[in-house]
Amino acid sequence: MLLFYGLQIKLMESLQGVVLTKEMIDEAEELAEAHLGKKGVFNRKGWEYILRVHGGKLPVVIKAVPEGTVLPTHNVLMTIENTDPNCFWLTNALETMLVQTWYPLTVATQSMFLKRLILRFLEETGDPSLIDFKLHDFGERGSPTMETAGVGGSAHLVNFKGTDTIEGLRVHRRNYGEKMAGFSIPATEHSVMTALGRDGEAEQMKRMLIKFPAGTISVVSDSYDIFNACEHIWGEQLRDMVFERDGTVVVRLDSGDPVTVVLRSLEILGRKFGATTNEKGYKVLDPHVRIIQGDGVNYDSIEKILMAMKVNGWSADNIAFGMGGALLQKVNRDTLKMAFKCSSDVIDGVQHDVFKQPITDPGKNSKAGRLKLILRDGKYRTVKEDEPEEDKLVEVFRDGEIKRYYTLAEIRERAKDGLEKLIRMERESDGVERLATED
């Protein structure tokens, strides 16, 4: 399954309106000839035609799955074709730009599956309504460029609302009509906590409590000894101040074996601040304290941490996760096997199906024909356009103009519905498998 997201960024920032000038053509020709070492290889005539006849707007039509849609992999997600027969070559010229949509939709998909994972433990041990802020984006400084951070960070915000990646917020302001897509809290980091040396760590923690007497704050607490910080600094020296606050102190764990550190920190904080047992039978820390795991966070480690907490009687309500490189960077185009291929052409008025079928790798076979996406028996399927069902691909761009604009609000709603359907399908499948085993 995948969550489709991010094409609108390309349409808004790179394709709409006049995107071609004579200066751009001159530069491209010079670059192409120097790169290939010969003259006449650059299609100057074609680009000048677009500039002259279409005023620098691109004569293509793009149809795509509505953003936020959750559907199985190996389906058509978008199609592009020229609207001027003299520009038949343009569709392929735009391949590299359009296929880069692999990145936001892959991050959005990974974020969705992380949401599904955390939600499962919240449903089993705590309060599912807390899900929006259970996975916080720490990925901006680990991204190679601010632009990458913006695109990836915006994709995470389709599923969650916690982020420290400011560029992701800006992407949504520019391209999806969302003034504030995500939120954060006052938080320290290691240079602040170590500024006064080891003996001054407690003083820095105290300053945070004084500066922010109310609301939720996050304080990194592993600069020297996380267990000492939980036991003696938070649990003894600053305990009364924590209780006096109208809000929550989130103790940030940022090193060591995640499962070991989380469990031991919970036990110490539970002893020092108290914990109650919720209606599902799991322990929840006093609301003045919570923890966040900010190191070594990925799908596997989150599952191990939450499972260990459950086994030891702790609710998932007690913890949030901060995820950086693994959220925005440990993905590539092959993660979901994204590809952009020609599937149809017209030569001398005759339409031809176009496809590849390498004998050495059937997994690289491509789809043939003029394609559309349909819903049949409640399932998405890719078929040829002569099938009777309605095409679920929507025209989003034509001849330089965006034809369908999506807001983040509607994308989030569509993604939420898709995740809920996915969870229902998985549960129904699990039920069938269990019954079959018992029989």
C-alpha positions as CSV (number, residue, x, y, z in Angstrom):
1,M,0.0,0.0,0.0
2,L,1.1,3.6,-0.5
3,L,-0.2,7.1,0.3
4,F,-0.1,9.4,-2.8
5,Y,1.1,12.9,-2.0
6,G,3.4,15.6,-3.3
7,L,2.6,16.1,-7.0
8,Q,1.0,19.5,-6.3
9,I,4.3,20.8,-5.0
10,K,5.8,20.2,-8.5
11,L,2.8,21.7,-10.2
12,M,2.8,24.8,-8.1
13,E,6.5,25.4,-7.9
14,S,7.8,24.2,-11.3
15,L,5.1,23.7,-13.9
16,Q,2.3,26.2,-13.7
17,G,2.2,29.4,-15.8
18,V,5.1,30.6,-18.0
19,V,8.1,28.3,-17.2
20,L,10.1,28.8,-20.4
21,T,12.2,31.8,-21.6
22,K,14.7,32.4,-24.4
23,E,17.4,32.7,-21.8
24,M,16.6,29.3,-20.5
25,I,16.7,27.8,-24.0
26,D,20.1,29.4,-24.7
27,E,21.5,28.0,-21.4
28,A,20.2,24.6,-22.0
29,E,21.6,24.4,-25.6
30,E,25.0,25.5,-24.4
31,L,25.0,23.0,-21.6
32,A,23.8,20.1,-23.8
33,E,26.4,20.8,-26.5
34,A,29.3,21.1,-24.0
35,H,28.1,18.0,-22.1
36,L,27.7,15.8,-25.2
37,G,30.6,17.3,-27.1
38,K,28.7,18.0,-30.4
39,K,26.4,20.6,-31.8
40,G,22.9,20.0,-33.1
41,V,21.8,17.4,-30.4
42,F,19.7,19.8,-28.5
43,N,16.1,20.2,-29.6
44,R,16.1,24.0,-29.8
45,K,13.4,24.0,-32.5
46,G,11.0,22.2,-30.2
47,W,11.5,24.4,-27.2
48,E,11.3,27.6,-29.4
49,Y,8.0,26.3,-30.7
50,I,6.6,26.1,-27.2
51,L,7.9,29.6,-26.5
52,R,6.4,31.0,-29.7
53,V,3.1,29.1,-29.9
54,H,2.3,28.5,-26.3
55,G,3.9,31.5,-24.7
56,G,6.3,29.4,-22.6
57,K,3.5,27.3,-21.0
58,L,3.8,23.6,-21.3
59,P,1.2,21.9,-23.6
60,V,0.6,18.7,-21.6
61,V,-2.2,17.3,-19.5
62,I,-1.6,15.5,-16.3
63,K,-4.1,13.2,-14.5
64,A,-3.4,11.8,-11.1
65,V,-4.8,10.0,-8.1
66,P,-6.3,12.5,-5.6
67,E,-3.6,13.4,-3.0
68,G,-4.1,11.6,0.2
69,T,-5.5,8.5,-1.5
70,V,-4.3,5.2,0.0
71,L,-4.1,2.4,-2.6
72,P,-2.1,-0.8,-3.4
73,T,1.3,-0.5,-5.1
74,H,1.7,-1.5,-8.8
75,N,-1.1,0.8,-9.8
76,V,-1.0,3.8,-12.2
77,L,-0.7,7.0,-10.1
78,M,-0.4,9.6,-12.8
79,T,-0.5,9.9,-16.5
80,I,0.9,12.7,-18.8
81,E,0.3,13.3,-22.5
82,N,1.0,16.1,-24.9
83,T,-1.9,18.3,-26.0
84,D,0.0,19.5,-29.1
85,P,1.1,16.8,-31.5
86,N,4.2,18.9,-32.4
87,C,5.3,18.4,-28.7
88,F,5.1,14.6,-28.6
89,W,8.6,14.6,-27.1
90,L,7.8,16.8,-24.2
91,T,6.2,14.1,-22.0
92,N,9.6,12.3,-21.8
93,A,11.4,15.5,-21.2
94,L,9.4,16.0,-18.0
95,E,10.0,12.5,-16.7
96,T,12.8,13.3,-14.3
97,M,10.9,16.2,-12.7
98,L,7.7,14.3,-12.3
99,V,9.1,11.0,-11.1
100,Q,10.7,12.9,-8.2
101,T,7.2,12.7,-6.6
102,W,8.5,9.3,-5.4
103,Y,10.1,11.1,-2.5
104,P,7.1,12.8,-0.8
105,L,4.8,9.9,-1.4
106,T,7.4,7.5,0.0
107,V,7.9,9.6,3.2
108,A,4.1,10.0,3.5
109,T,3.7,6.2,3.1
110,Q,6.3,5.4,5.7
111,S,4.8,7.9,8.1
112,M,1.4,6.3,7.6
113,F,2.7,2.9,8.5
114,L,4.4,4.3,11.6
115,K,1.0,5.9,12.5
116,R,-0.7,2.5,12.1
117,L,1.9,0.9,14.3
118,I,1.7,3.4,17.2
119,L,-2.1,3.6,16.9
120,R,-2.3,-0.2,17.5
121,F,-0.4,0.1,20.8
122,L,-2.5,3.1,21.8
123,E,-5.7,1.2,21.1
124,E,-4.4,-1.8,23.2
125,T,-2.9,0.1,26.1
126,G,-4.1,3.7,26.2
127,D,-5.8,6.6,24.4
128,P,-5.9,6.6,20.6
129,S,-6.9,10.2,20.4
130,L,-3.3,11.1,21.3
131,I,-1.9,9.8,18.0
132,D,-1.4,13.2,16.2
133,F,1.6,14.1,18.4
134,K,3.2,10.7,19.0
135,L,5.8,10.9,16.2
136,H,7.7,14.2,16.0
137,D,9.8,15.1,12.9
138,F,13.4,15.8,13.9
139,G,14.7,15.5,10.3
140,E,15.5,18.9,9.1
141,R,19.2,19.1,10.1
142,G,19.8,15.6,8.7
143,S,18.5,16.5,5.2
144,P,20.9,17.4,2.4
145,T,19.1,20.6,1.5
146,M,16.4,22.8,2.9
147,E,14.2,22.0,-0.1
148,T,14.4,18.3,0.6
149,A,13.6,18.9,4.3
150,G,10.6,20.9,3.2
151,V,9.2,18.3,0.8
152,G,9.8,15.4,3.2
153,G,8.7,17.3,6.2
154,S,5.5,18.3,4.6
155,A,4.8,14.6,3.7
156,H,5.0,13.6,7.4
157,L,2.5,16.3,8.2
158,V,-0.2,14.5,6.2
159,N,-0.3,11.9,9.0
160,F,0.9,13.7,12.2
161,K,0.9,17.2,13.5
162,G,4.2,17.3,15.5
163,T,7.3,18.7,13.8
164,D,10.5,20.7,14.2
165,T,11.0,20.9,10.5
166,I,10.1,24.5,9.7
167,E,10.6,24.0,6.0
168,G,7.8,21.5,5.9
169,L,5.4,24.1,7.3
170,R,6.5,26.5,4.6
171,V,5.8,24.0,1.9
172,H,2.2,23.7,3.1
173,R,1.8,27.4,3.4
174,R,2.9,27.9,-0.3
175,N,1.3,24.9,-1.9
176,Y,-1.6,23.5,0.1
177,G,-3.3,26.5,1.7
178,E,-2.4,25.6,5.3
179,K,-1.2,28.5,7.4
180,M,0.0,26.2,10.2
181,A,0.3,22.5,9.4
182,G,2.2,21.4,12.5
183,F,3.2,22.3,16.0
184,S,6.0,22.0,18.5
185,I,6.9,22.9,22.1
186,P,9.7,24.8,23.9
187,A,12.6,22.3,24.0
188,T,16.3,22.2,25.0
189,E,19.2,20.5,23.3
190,H,22.6,19.3,24.4
191,S,24.6,22.6,24.0
192,V,22.1,24.3,26.3
193,M,22.1,21.5,28.9
194,T,25.9,21.2,29.0
195,A,26.7,25.0,28.9
196,L,27.4,25.1,32.7
197,G,29.2,21.7,32.8
198,R,28.1,18.5,34.6
199,D,27.5,20.3,37.9
200,G,25.3,22.8,36.2
201,E,22.9,20.4,34.5
202,A,20.3,20.6,37.2
203,E,20.5,24.4,37.1
204,Q,19.7,24.4,33.4
205,M,16.8,22.2,34.0
206,K,15.5,24.5,36.7
207,R,15.8,27.5,34.4
208,M,13.5,25.8,32.0
209,L,10.9,25.3,34.7
210,I,11.2,29.0,35.7
211,K,11.1,30.3,32.2
212,F,8.1,28.1,31.2
213,P,5.9,27.8,34.3
214,A,3.0,26.4,32.3
215,G,2.4,24.2,29.2
216,T,4.4,21.3,27.8
217,I,8.2,21.5,27.6
218,S,10.8,19.0,26.5
219,V,14.2,18.8,28.3
220,V,17.0,16.6,27.0
221,S,18.2,14.8,30.1
222,D,20.9,12.3,29.0
223,S,23.9,14.7,28.6
224,Y,25.7,12.8,31.4
225,D,23.5,10.2,33.2
226,I,19.9,9.8,32.2
227,F,19.1,7.6,35.2
228,N,20.6,10.1,37.7
229,A,18.6,12.8,36.0
230,C,15.4,10.9,36.4
231,E,16.1,9.7,39.9
232,H,17.8,12.6,41.6
233,I,17.4,15.8,39.5
234,W,13.8,15.4,38.3
235,G,12.7,13.0,40.9
236,E,14.1,14.8,44.0
237,Q,15.7,18.3,43.4
238,L,13.1,19.6,41.0
239,R,10.1,17.3,41.9
240,D,8.1,20.0,43.7
241,M,8.6,22.5,40.9
242,V,7.4,19.9,38.4
243,F,4.3,19.3,40.4
244,E,3.7,23.0,40.8
245,R,3.7,23.6,37.0
246,D,0.4,23.8,35.1
247,G,1.7,21.5,32.4
248,T,3.9,18.5,31.5
249,V,7.7,18.1,31.5
250,V,8.7,15.7,28.8
251,V,12.0,14.0,29.7
252,R,14.0,13.5,26.5
253,L,16.0,10.2,26.3
254,D,18.6,10.5,23.6
255,S,21.2,7.7,23.9
256,G,21.8,4.1,24.8
257,D,19.8,1.0,24.1
258,P,16.3,2.4,23.5
259,V,14.3,-0.5,25.1
260,T,16.5,-0.6,28.2
261,V,16.6,3.2,28.7
262,V,12.9,3.6,28.2
263,L,11.8,0.9,30.6
264,R,14.3,1.9,33.3
265,S,13.4,5.6,33.0
266,L,9.7,4.8,33.2
267,E,10.2,2.8,36.4
268,I,12.2,5.6,38.0
269,L,9.8,8.3,37.1
270,G,6.8,6.1,38.1
271,R,8.4,5.7,41.5
272,K,9.2,9.3,42.0
273,F,6.1,11.0,40.5
274,G,3.5,8.2,40.8
275,A,1.4,6.4,38.2
276,T,-2.2,5.3,37.9
277,T,-3.6,2.2,36.1
278,N,-6.0,3.1,33.3
279,E,-9.2,1.2,32.4
280,K,-7.2,-1.1,30.0
281,G,-4.9,-2.2,32.9
282,Y,-1.8,-0.3,32.0
283,K,0.2,2.2,34.0
284,V,0.2,5.9,33.1
285,L,2.6,8.4,34.7
286,D,1.4,11.4,36.6
287,P,0.3,13.9,33.9
288,H,3.1,16.3,35.0
289,V,5.7,14.0,33.4
290,R,6.1,12.1,30.1
291,I,9.1,10.8,28.1
292,I,10.2,11.2,24.4
293,Q,12.7,8.8,22.8
294,G,14.8,10.8,20.3
295,D,17.6,8.4,19.3
296,G,17.7,5.3,17.1
297,V,14.1,5.7,16.2
298,N,12.7,3.7,13.3
299,Y,9.9,1.3,12.6
300,D,11.6,-1.7,14.2
301,S,12.8,0.2,17.3
302,I,9.4,1.8,17.9
303,E,7.7,-1.6,17.7
304,K,10.3,-3.1,20.2
305,I,9.9,-0.2,22.6
306,L,6.1,-0.3,22.6
307,M,6.0,-4.0,22.9
308,A,8.4,-4.0,25.8
309,M,6.3,-1.3,27.5
310,K,3.2,-3.3,27.0
311,V,4.7,-6.5,28.4
312,N,5.9,-4.5,31.4
313,G,2.5,-3.0,32.0
314,W,3.1,0.5,30.7
315,S,0.7,2.4,28.4
316,A,1.8,3.9,25.1
317,D,0.3,7.2,26.4
318,N,3.6,7.8,28.4
319,I,5.9,8.1,25.3
320,A,6.4,10.1,22.1
321,F,9.1,9.5,19.5
322,G,11.4,12.0,17.8
323,M,12.5,10.6,14.4
324,G,15.0,12.3,12.1
325,G,17.2,10.6,9.4
326,A,15.1,7.4,9.3
327,L,12.0,9.4,8.7
328,L,13.2,11.7,5.9
329,Q,16.4,10.1,4.5
330,K,16.3,6.3,4.7
331,V,14.1,6.0,1.7
332,N,14.8,5.9,-2.1
333,R,13.0,5.4,-5.3
334,D,13.2,1.6,-5.0
335,T,11.5,1.6,-1.6
336,L,8.1,1.5,-3.3
337,K,9.6,0.6,-6.8
338,M,8.5,3.9,-8.4
339,A,8.9,4.1,-12.2
340,F,7.8,6.4,-15.0
341,K,7.3,4.6,-18.4
342,C,5.8,5.3,-21.8
343,S,2.7,3.1,-22.1
344,S,1.2,4.3,-25.4
345,D,2.1,6.3,-28.5
346,V,0.4,7.4,-31.7
347,I,2.3,7.0,-35.0
348,D,0.7,8.1,-38.3
349,G,-2.6,8.2,-36.6
350,V,-2.3,4.7,-35.2
351,Q,-2.3,4.1,-31.4
352,H,0.3,1.5,-30.1
353,D,0.6,-0.1,-26.7
354,V,4.2,0.5,-25.4
355,F,5.8,-1.6,-22.7
356,K,9.1,-3.2,-21.5
357,Q,9.4,-6.8,-20.6
358,P,13.0,-7.8,-19.8
359,I,13.6,-11.5,-19.9
360,T,16.1,-11.3,-17.0
361,D,13.7,-9.5,-14.6
362,P,9.9,-9.9,-14.8
363,G,9.7,-7.5,-11.9
364,K,10.6,-4.7,-14.3
365,N,7.7,-5.4,-16.7
366,S,5.8,-2.2,-17.4
367,K,2.1,-1.6,-18.1
368,A,0.9,-1.2,-21.6
369,G,-1.8,1.0,-23.2
370,R,-3.7,4.1,-22.4
371,L,-4.3,3.5,-18.7
372,K,-6.9,4.4,-16.1
373,L,-7.5,3.6,-12.4
374,I,-10.8,2.1,-11.4
375,L,-12.5,0.8,-8.3
376,R,-13.8,-2.7,-8.9
377,D,-15.4,-4.7,-6.1
378,G,-14.0,-2.1,-3.7
379,K,-10.4,-2.6,-4.9
380,Y,-8.2,-0.3,-7.0
381,R,-7.2,-1.7,-10.3
382,T,-5.2,-0.4,-13.3
383,V,-6.9,-1.1,-16.6
384,K,-7.0,0.2,-20.2
385,E,-9.2,3.2,-20.9
386,D,-11.8,1.2,-22.8
387,E,-13.0,-0.5,-19.6
388,P,-16.4,0.8,-18.5
389,E,-15.8,1.9,-15.0
390,E,-15.1,5.5,-14.0
391,D,-11.5,6.7,-14.1
392,K,-10.4,7.7,-10.6
393,L,-7.5,9.7,-12.0
394,V,-8.3,13.4,-11.9
395,E,-7.1,16.0,-14.4
396,V,-4.9,18.2,-12.3
397,F,-2.9,20.2,-14.9
398,R,-3.5,21.3,-18.5
399,D,-1.5,23.6,-20.7
400,G,0.2,25.5,-17.9
401,E,-2.9,25.7,-15.6
402,I,-3.6,23.8,-12.4
403,K,-7.1,22.3,-12.8
404,R,-7.6,20.7,-9.4
405,Y,-6.2,22.2,-6.2
406,Y,-6.0,20.1,-2.9
407,T,-5.9,21.6,0.6
408,L,-4.0,19.8,3.4
409,A,-7.2,19.5,5.3
410,E,-8.9,17.4,2.6
411,I,-5.7,15.4,2.0
412,R,-5.5,14.6,5.7
413,E,-9.1,13.5,5.7
414,R,-8.6,11.2,2.7
415,A,-5.5,9.8,4.2
416,K,-7.2,9.1,7.5
417,D,-10.1,7.3,5.7
418,G,-7.6,5.3,3.7
419,L,-5.7,4.2,6.9
420,E,-8.9,3.2,8.6
421,K,-9.9,1.1,5.7
422,L,-6.4,-0.5,5.6
423,I,-6.6,-1.3,9.3
424,R,-10.1,-2.9,8.8
425,M,-8.8,-5.0,5.9
426,E,-5.9,-6.2,8.0
427,R,-8.1,-7.1,10.9
428,E,-10.5,-9.0,8.7
429,S,-7.6,-10.8,7.1
430,D,-6.2,-11.7,10.5
431,G,-9.6,-13.1,11.6
432,V,-9.8,-15.4,8.5
433,E,-6.3,-16.7,9.1
434,R,-7.0,-17.4,12.8
435,L,-10.3,-19.2,12.0
436,A,-8.5,-21.3,9.3
437,T,-5.8,-22.3,11.7
438,E,-8.3,-23.2,14.4
439,D,-10.3,-25.4,12.0
